[in-house]
Amino acid sequence: MQDRASQKLLYKTFYGFAMAICLRYAGNRDTAAEVMNQGFLKVFTNIKSYDPVKPFKAWLGRIMVNVSIDHYRANHKLALVDDLDAAEHVSDGELPDRKLNYEDLLAMVQKLPQSYRTVFNLFAIEGFSHEEISDMLHISTGASKSNLHKARAKLKDMILHADATANRSFGSTTDYHSMVAIKSTDINNVTVNKNIR
């Protein structure tokens, strides 16, 4: 696809979708934009390999994930894992039950160290197994499990901290006065000031 107008239209149409993927893997918006632009360059140069029978969005998304992984491998070394044995018994349990909006959760994921963030995204969001992740990132399965475990622990701490902060904001330090409800049968006994507008 060398048609600049078509490239521009495709970029504008799928910008939000592609940026959302890259933001999950990048530590900030600038890095995400850089990775996303590399992804679109791959899309434009490899458009002939796209199979029109399959959904375009899935093909594009896969490219964005692959470019994010390539960026990670080129620019970061995975954290050394000291205790892989603990990761063998990692639970895939839920995080604390808190209603988070997408922006809150994205901000928390972006705060994770790069190695934790990458494994978390590949496992929890993209649905890859630890064996697949270890092949993609050139790490052991134990390192993948450990990084996921540590990512979840850090996210749990961030969510609990956010809950504690929210509770302090609305907590018992503020004085509230109870309101008295009037029964509908007593409404006739209430004197109303006719001058109130």
Residue pairs with C-beta under 8 A, 6 or more apart in sequence:
1 7
1 10
1 44
1 47
7 44
10 40
10 43
10 44
11 40
14 57
14 60
15 36
17 57
17 60
17 61
18 36
18 39
18 40
18 60
18 61
18 64
19 32
19 33
19 36
21 36
21 61
21 64
21 65
21 68
22 32
22 33
22 35
22 36
22 39
22 64
22 67
22 68
23 29
23 32
23 106
23 110
24 68
24 106
24 109
24 117
24 121
24 125
25 32
25 35
25 65
25 68
25 69
25 71
25 72
25 117
25 118
25 121
26 32
26 34
26 35
26 68
26 71
26 110
27 110
27 114
27 117
28 110
31 71
34 71
35 64
35 67
35 68
35 71
36 64
36 67
38 67
38 70
38 71
39 60
39 63
39 64
39 67
39 68
42 63
42 67
43 60
43 63
46 63
50 56
50 59
51 59
65 122
65 126
68 118
68 121
69 118
69 122
69 136
69 137
72 114
72 118
72 137
73 137
73 138
76 114
76 115
78 115
78 137
78 139
78 143
78 147
79 113
79 115
79 116
79 147
81 87
81 142
81 143
81 146
81 147
83 146
84 140
84 142
84 143
84 145
84 146
85 142
86 146
86 149
87 142
87 145
87 146
87 148
87 149
88 142
88 145
90 145
90 146
90 148
90 149
90 152
95 152
95 155
95 156
95 159
96 156
96 159
96 160
96 163
98 159
98 162
98 163
100 108
100 159
100 162
104 162
108 155
108 158
108 159
108 162
109 117
109 120
109 121
109 155
110 117
111 154
111 158
112 120
112 151
112 154
112 155
115 147
116 147
116 148
116 150
116 151
116 154
117 151
118 137
118 147
119 133
119 137
119 144
119 147
119 148
119 151
120 147
120 148
120 151
120 152
120 155
122 128
122 132
122 133
122 136
122 137
123 129
123 130
123 133
123 144
123 148
124 148
128 136
130 141
130 144
130 145
130 148
131 141
133 139
133 144
134 140
134 141
134 143
134 144
137 144
139 147
182 190
